[in-house]
Amino acid sequence: MGADDLLSLAKRRGFFWPSYEIYGGTAGFYDYGPLGSRLKSNVENIWRRYYVQEEGFFEINCPAITPEVVFEASGHLAEFSDLMVQCKKCGQFFRADHVLEEAGVEVSAATAEVVGRLLLKEAGVKCPNCSNHQFGPPQPFNLMFGTMTGPGSAGRKSYMRPETAQGMFLNFQALLRHNRERLPFGAVQLGRGYRNEISPRQALIRLREFNMAEAEVFVHPEDKSWPRFEKVKDTVLRLLAQDGVEYKLTAGEAVEKGMMANQALAYFIVRTQDMFYEFGIDPEKFKFRQHRKDEMAHYASDCWDGEALTSLGWIEIVGIADRGCFDLSAHIERSGQDLDFFEAYDKPREEQIAEVKPIHKVLGPMFREKAKAVAQALESFDATELNTEDNNEKNLTITLGNTEISVPPEAYTVVRELRKVSGRRLVPHVIEPSYGIDRIIFTILEHALETGDDGYKTLKLTAPVAPIQVAIFPLIGKNVLVSKAREVEELLRVANMAVAYDDGGSIGRRYARMDEVGTPYCVTVDFEGVEGRTEQGSKNGESSLAESVTIRDRDSKKQTRVPINELATTLKNYLKTPPDTSGWEKATAAEKE
């Protein structure tokens, strides 16, 4: 099953389609239709159940427009870029690594110089648009959308966020207070991200405006165990490790062998796998791949991508990383604010404390107008490394704004004394599971789509994500059947099920439509069920208790008859645990047509 088949179905049935089509469309933007929006909501709500309800994490919602200073601190302004090349013939721009990969040339973490040599050297490299073989020199292109907040000269340079994570780091102190100053805890956010991709393609896989779901789990830097790890340690994971070898290990074994850095990281890898299987992602087409050493961020101790096999190849749909204290430390340094926590000791300890004291009469002539700021920076200097006499005679490097300043030994002194301390301040480490919702949805749909030899399409969505859980049909458009079918529809809506009513065309065509959009069960109202009421029931005014309908299972195509008064309960049970249909009746002649 190719991506084109899925895109055709998605557009025809209202899952998703290209945005702005009446004006020719714009690459990298897609609209979710009625069924796609409901599918997306189901995926997001399951994600919330895992993280907010079951883990007890705190959901927040932050603005998409972010001041430039935030991305200066996080490193996005300097580092969040891809190498771009331009075709000399048609003038189109492309991501350099994509052009090379399409020619079968593997490239990762390569400099512009290396990529430029590969484009010239490899004979098979050609323009994806016009097949020309000549490109301009690679150049970095920052992927963030820039904007201004406020008018004219009073405006402030800002950017559309390329991820949702920064809001959770900036709000760390408020979140810590909300959790009563205790670790570990997690913050989560679902929302839109924006990346000005050079050459977006492959439908929902690479977008300029996309949906993300991220969790930032704040843990003690010296204790990354997880309280619920014992419950998941025996879960088997398919792991492609740094050594290029694929393993099947339990989470506990992966931690014990040192393949995974810690329990907290392994725990959220297991929870991710559980969630993806609930989504209906095929276990045979899914694995976790550990980042190679040459692609691992310098601040990360471990990182695993959840990858799914699709017609477009293996695609990353989640990344789970131990980011250390990089993010909070970066914002502490740039903002000067405390984004740490106080760890109280069981009882006070006597410790040697070292403090840097500025010598103002030396700083004044040496640094002039900057002397006051330099003195303040020295007073807040982390003097831990200066606990020996040797270190008292070296230049200290401090940062003022974006400038590093070296302060000679004659401009400061180090004071040491023994003090009783009740605790210490530490910067938490962060475990970050980051999910691409659009990519997950694409994977769910492609893994669910099956086409028979006769061209009959069935979207085998799991009940939790299916946009329509139950369809209700009158067998034919007779008033008595239509009226009863509408009553059944209302009954199931009140029971909080996602239902659809359809009385157009033959019953076989209606079944086919529902199979194609992934509806697990169809309920048919026929004469046998409506007229099958008991005489006693009619006398008692309870004729509906004797009425019945048929439930048809999407995957087996088998049917069973159920009294209407038991229908809602029966369907709720089916939606939780699909029934054994071995004893059900086979498809009717009408459906075969």
Secondary structure, 3 states (H helix, E strand, C coil): CCHHHHHHHHHHHCCEEECCHHHCCCCCCEEECHHHHHHHHHHHHHHHHHHHHHCCCEECCCCCEEEHHHHHHHCHHHHCEEEEEEECCCCCEEEHHHHHHHCCCCCCCCCHHHHHHHHHHCCCCCCCCCCCCCECCCEEEECCCEEEECCHHHCEEEEECCCCHHHHHHCHHHHHHHCCCCCCEEEEEEEEEECCCCCCCCHHHCCCEEEEEEEEEEEECCECCCCCHHHHCCCEEEEECCCCCEEEEEHHHHHHCCCCCCHHHHHHHHHHHHHHHHHCCCHHHEEEEECCCCCCCCCCCEEEEEEEEECCEEEEEEEEEEEECHHHHHHHHHHCCCCCEEEEEEEEEEEEEEEEEECHHHHHHHHHHHHHHHHHHHHCCCCHHHCCHHHHHCCEEEEECCEEEEECHHHEEEEEEEEEEEEEEECCEEEEEEEEHHHHHHHHHHHHEEECCCCCEEECCCCCCCCCCEEEEECCCCHHHHHHHHHHHHHHHHCCCCEEECCCCCHHHHHHHHHHCCCCEEEEECHHHHCCCCHHHHHCCCHHHHCEEEEEECCCCCEEEEEHHHHHHHHHHHHHCCCCCCCCECCCHHHHC
